[in-house]
Amino acid sequence: MMTRLFRFLTVGLILGGATVLLAASDAAPKYGCELLTAYVPMATALAADDLKTAQTAGVELAKLAEADGMTGIVARAKEFVAAPDIMKARTVFKALSDDIEPLTVTEKNVTVMHCPMARASWVQPTGPVANPYYGKSMLRCGAPKVKP
């Protein structure tokens, strides 16, 4: 009986782990531009008021941008990572988003959003508004940016 219970628990843990791995890989969409793949989790984490996760994604963005020779994005990503609090990070994120926006021209699974209250835009996965500038306090503030 104990052996059967142990096998059941072991198989359950293995399958459960596989499910978690699959869910994690599904949660991180890949875009045609690797910089967007690193940037989008930053916006998502800020919308959830999670500075630590946003800064971890910022480290990855800095590495990728450096490999691509995009010095402006590297500098802003490093400044973002060094931000002492979420307010400063959100200020830096505005300028970083301006640098990232042109990379969305050929992307189909992202939307450039704009928040009139923050006077800023950002890139997010296509779907409901998730405002990185106000986070949970005003999560749905914003709309798709009108292209000129």
Summary of the structure (lengths in Angstrom):
residues: 148
radius of gyration: 18.3
end to end distance: 69.6
largest distance: 69.6
contacts: 423
relative contact order: 0.13
helix: 62%
strand: 9%
